[in-house]
Amino acid sequence: MTSTYATADLKGLVWMKVINYQVFLVTGQKSDGNQWTVWLLMWTAAGRDSSCVLLEILALQREEKKLKAKYEESKQVLESLQQREEELHKKIKEIQDLHLSFDMYHKDEEANRVIEKAEQERKRVLQKEAEIGRLKEQFAKLTEEKQELEHQVKRHSVYRDLMEQLLKITKFEDVAALTDHLESLLHFRCQLSERESKAQEQADEQRKALLTLEQQHNLLLLQRNNQLSQLQTELEKTRSEGLIWEKKWNNIQETATKKTLKLGQIKMSILNLYEMTGGQVGGEEGVDVNDTEKQLEQVKQFFEDQTDIVQQYQPHSQRRNNDQGKRKSKKPTNKEM
């Protein structure tokens, strides 16, 4: 069920499609304020809209007027031709009567002229008869069309009654004005329907475009998630490697610290030995405190000098034994160095 509001005078126009018929409920308000209601049953073809049927009825009414005018014109022409045919038949009969009343000489001479004229008239009559036949066929065709139109008009006479009833209760002065108003409303309705169809098509296209964009976005998001997962895996691997290298670096630093401490202890021991042997630290004659090699050379030189002094005061046999022991002890000393 669909409702539509045409004008302020027509409060409502409701129709229901039942098989091949349409039931119209027309409601309105009279000038005295009372409510009026008209139920109308109209036949329409299956699957066709009532607005299209109403437009066809209006077109059929205009076509009927044209056909009636054409029919009247053809009828007048046919009557004129029939009258002309009757006049020609009378004239031929008069000529034949006149031909019998003259004597032989005048009869032959006049007969030739009359026969020639009659032949011309006969040809003219044949042409007229052919035209009459054609007009009769056209008249028969127009009669069939008229009967068909009358049948359609009779079948759709309920629309005319509807228009007359609506005319009585509306502000329009005649049926033509009401018809024009209804045609304008139907035209406006068709335009709105076309706009709605276009808007629906645009909405469908935009919906498809949105779906495509969503799919592309989801695909891109999936790719980014895969990349992020790979980067996280690489980050965890890098962190593990970093922890390993950090442990190695700590071990290296710890080893370096121990070696540095041990080196410092060695340097301090050498410095103490250097000072114990009478060496001086700093000054012009002294050795720099960080110059461990010179300190070690002087300590070595001191030990060699002391060894020579001791050897000078030892017996010859003991000195030889000391030299042999000294030679034997040089090899491990060189390996340690």
Helices and strands as residue ranges (DSSP letters): E 2-4, E 10-18, E 21-29, E 35-43, H 50-101, H 104-155, H 157-169, H 175-276, H 292-312, H 316-336
